[in-house]
């Protein structure tokens, strides 16, 4: 994809953090990939303008020594999937952190600085979230989940599937499904989504289903007792068992 915001010439036109702020007018919860092209261009311009201002000597050295360096770095940043999931606020905050360093940050380092601290949001990392889902898949209602996103990701995979998974291939397949779902929920949380309502509704429905299952099991238990009392084999067909029970009354 080509855009004026990805070229070095556009960056030299005067991008700044102000441009990043302007790109947030539509709403701070919008991630980079959802912004209009002109807003994306403002953000890219702002990022490279700030890097140039914070590290003028190093920035110019790279431009002089490596032909097309800035244009290449802009394209790398623009196309990076992790960067495209960030909000304008996260980019601005990450840029501020990156500019406090001693050296001009690489694209990878810049994106790392932009990543939110999951611990501050109460979110475990993907590996710990998966382990929690596996360890408590048999007590979904009783367990106190570390975060709604963990429970909802497990629910999307399927608790029965997690409990009954066997073999490394099947476990890894479910883990991949869980990780993708969890990442989406993490992204939603970072963007300001409130997952509590969905989690409460899902748990309430699960409790209701659990109570219905208990009632059905209890009904089967009582039926079994009655069959035993009348000496009717439990493996008999339902219709024949009902006929004999009626005859017994």
C-alpha positions in Angstrom: 0.0 0.0 0.0 1.3 3.4 -0.9 0.5 6.6 1.0 1.9 10.1 1.3 2.3 9.3 5.0 4.7 6.5 4.3 7.3 8.6 2.4 10.2 10.5 3.9 9.2 13.6 2.0 5.8 13.6 3.7 7.5 13.2 7.1 9.7 16.2 6.4 6.5 18.3 5.8 6.2 18.8 9.5 4.5 15.9 11.3 4.5 16.0 15.1 2.8 14.6 18.2 0.1 17.2 17.4 -0.6 15.1 14.3 -1.1 12.0 16.5 -3.5 13.9 18.7 -5.5 15.1 15.6 -5.7 11.5 14.5 -7.5 10.6 17.7 -10.5 12.9 17.0 -12.7 10.0 15.9 -12.2 8.2 19.2 -9.3 7.0 21.3 -10.5 3.4 21.2 -9.9 3.1 17.4 -6.9 1.0 16.5 -4.5 2.1 13.8 -5.8 -0.3 11.2 -9.3 1.2 11.5 -8.4 4.8 11.1 -8.8 6.7 7.9 -5.8 6.8 5.5 -5.1 10.5 6.3 -5.1 9.7 10.0 -2.7 6.8 9.5 -0.5 9.1 7.6 -0.6 11.7 10.4 0.5 9.1 12.9 3.4 7.8 10.8 4.5 11.3 10.1 4.3 12.2 13.8 6.2 9.1 14.9 9.2 9.8 12.6 9.1 13.5 13.2 9.5 12.9 17.0 12.2 10.3 16.4 14.1 12.9 14.3 13.7 15.6 16.9 14.7 13.3 19.8 17.7 11.7 18.0 18.8 14.2 15.3 22.4 13.0 14.9 21.6 9.3 14.8 18.5 9.8 12.6 20.5 11.8 10.0 23.4 9.3 10.1 21.0 6.4 9.2 19.5 8.5 6.4 22.9 9.3 5.0 24.5 5.9 5.3 21.5 3.8 4.2 19.7 4.7 1.0 16.0 4.8 1.4 16.3 4.0 5.1 13.4 6.2 6.4 11.0 5.1 3.7 11.8 1.5 4.4 11.3 2.0 8.2 8.0 3.7 7.6 6.7 0.8 5.5 7.9 -1.7 8.1 6.0 0.2 10.8 2.9 0.7 8.8 2.7 -3.0 7.8 3.5 -4.5 11.2 0.5 -6.4 12.6 1.3 -5.6 16.2 1.5 -1.9 15.4 -1.7 -1.9 13.5 -3.6 -3.2 16.5 -2.4 -0.3 18.7 -4.5 2.7 19.5 -3.3 6.3 18.9 -3.0 6.7 22.6 -0.8 3.7 22.9 1.4 4.8 20.1 1.8 8.3 21.6 2.7 6.8 25.1 5.0 4.3 23.6 6.8 6.9 21.5 7.3 9.0 24.6 8.9 6.0 26.4 11.0 5.1 23.4 12.4 8.7 23.1 13.6 8.5 26.7 16.3 6.0 25.7 19.9 6.8 24.7 19.7 5.4 21.2 17.3 5.7 18.3 14.9 2.8 18.7 14.4 0.3 16.0 10.9 -0.4 14.7 10.7 -3.5 16.8 11.8 -1.6 19.9 9.3 1.2 19.2 6.5 -1.3 18.9 7.6 -3.0 22.1 7.4 0.3 23.9 3.9 0.8 22.7 2.6 -2.5 24.0 0.4 -2.1 27.0 1.3 -3.6 30.4 -1.1 -6.5 30.7 -0.4 -6.7 34.4 -1.7 -3.2 34.9 -5.0 -4.3 33.3 -5.2 -7.4 35.4 -4.6 -9.6 32.3 -2.4 -12.7 32.5 -0.2 -13.4 29.5 -1.5 -15.9 26.9 0.4 -18.9 28.4 -0.8 -18.3 31.9 -4.3 -17.7 30.6 -4.3 -21.0 28.8 -3.0 -22.9 31.8 -5.7 -21.3 34.0 -8.4 -22.4 31.5 -7.0 -25.9 31.4 -6.6 -26.2 35.2 -10.2 -25.0 35.9 -12.1 -26.3 32.9 -13.9 -28.7 35.2 -15.0 -26.0 37.7 -16.0 -23.2 35.3 -18.7 -21.8 37.5 -16.9 -22.2 40.9 -13.5 -20.8 39.8 -12.7 -17.2 40.4 -11.2 -16.2 37.1 -8.3 -13.8 37.0 -10.0 -11.9 34.2 -13.2 -12.1 32.2 -11.1 -12.5 29.0 -9.7 -15.8 30.2 -13.1 -17.2 30.9 -14.6 -16.0 27.6 -11.7 -17.3 25.6 -12.1 -20.7 27.2 -15.9 -20.6 26.5 -15.2 -19.8 22.8 -13.0 -22.9 22.6 -15.5 -25.0 24.5 -15.0 -26.3 28.1 -15.8 -29.9 27.1 -13.2 -29.8 24.3 -10.5 -28.4 26.7 -11.4 -31.1 29.4 -11.4 -34.0 27.0 -8.4 -33.0 24.8 -5.9 -35.8 24.4 -2.7 -36.0 22.4 -0.3 -33.2 21.7 -1.7 -32.4 18.3 -5.2 -31.9 19.6 -4.0 -29.9 22.7 -1.9 -27.6 20.5 -4.8 -27.0 18.1 -7.1 -26.0 20.9 -4.3 -23.8 22.4 -4.0 -22.0 19.1 -7.8 -21.4 19.0 -7.7 -20.2 22.6 -4.7 -17.9 22.0 -6.4 -16.3 19.0 -9.6 -15.7 20.9 -7.8 -14.5 24.0 -5.7 -12.0 21.9 -8.9 -10.6 20.4 -10.4 -10.2 23.9 -7.2 -8.6 25.1 -7.4 -6.1 22.2 -11.0 -5.4 23.0 -10.1 -4.7 26.6 -7.3 -2.4 25.7 -9.6 -0.5 23.4 -12.0 0.1 26.3 -14.5 -2.8 25.9 -16.2 -4.0 29.1 -16.3 -7.8 29.0 -17.9 -8.1 32.4 -21.5 -8.0 31.1 -20.8 -10.7 28.5 -19.1 -12.9 31.1 -21.8 -12.5 33.7 -24.5 -13.3 31.1 -22.6 -16.4 30.0 -22.0 -17.7 33.5 -25.6 -17.1 34.5 -26.7 -19.1 31.4 -24.2 -21.8 32.4 -25.6 -21.9 35.9 -29.1 -22.2 34.6 -28.1 -25.1 32.3 -26.3 -26.7 35.2 -29.4 -26.6 37.3 -31.5 -28.1 34.5 -29.0 -30.8 34.0 -29.1 -31.6 37.8 -32.9 -31.8 37.6 -32.7 -34.2 34.7 -30.1 -36.3 36.4 -32.2 -36.4 39.6 -35.2 -37.4 37.5 -33.2 -40.3 36.0 -32.1 -41.3 39.5 -35.7 -41.4 40.8 -36.7 -43.4 37.7 -33.9 -45.8 38.3 -35.0 -46.3 41.9 -38.6 -47.0 40.8 -37.4 -49.5 38.2 -35.3 -51.3 40.8 -38.2 -51.3 43.2 -40.4 -53.0 40.7 -37.7 -55.3 39.4 -37.6 -53.9 35.9 -34.3 -54.2 34.2 -32.7 -50.7 33.5 -31.7 -51.7 30.0 -35.2 -52.3 28.9 -36.7 -50.0 26.3 -38.4 -46.9 27.6 -41.8 -47.8 26.2 -41.7 -51.3 27.8 -40.4 -50.0 31.1 -43.3 -47.4 31.2 -45.8 -50.1 30.4 -44.6 -52.3 33.2 -44.5 -49.4 35.7 -48.1 -48.5 34.8 -49.1 -52.1 35.3 -47.4 -52.1 38.7 -49.4 -49.1 39.8 
